Every structure is written in C-alpha cells, then in structure tokens.
Amino acid sequence: IPCELIIVDTGSTDRTKEIALKYTDKVYDFEWINDFAAARNFGLEKAKRQMVYVS
C-alpha cells in the first residue's frame, strides 16, 4: 500500500525535526496554540492519500 509520512512539529526544542527529516520530507511547523486538534487537522490538510492513520 503506498503511503506518506507527515510530521507536524509544534515547536519542539530537541532534535525531532532533524530526525523526522531522515524519514520524510513532509515535516511541517505549526505554531502551538494549546490545541492538539488544530495541529492534527493541519497535518490532515497536508495528506494526499484517501486513507489516513493518526497517531
């Protein structure tokens, strides 16, 4: 099954983005607004496939 990996970074200060970029070029910054749903929905908007798994 073809898939895509999307990472949404909400302002981490560790090496999260650096490590994520080893696995996908779809790493997006999202300013944290104290709302996990907003960050999740932002990531879903970036998805190109019909089926999505959120973890």
PyMOL commands that set and color helices and strands:
alter all, ss='L'
color gray80, all
select helices_A, chain A and resi 16-20+36-46
alter helices_A, ss='H'
color red, helices_A
select strands_A, chain A and resi 7-9+27-29
alter strands_A, ss='S'
color yellow, strands_A
deselect
rebuild
show_as cartoon
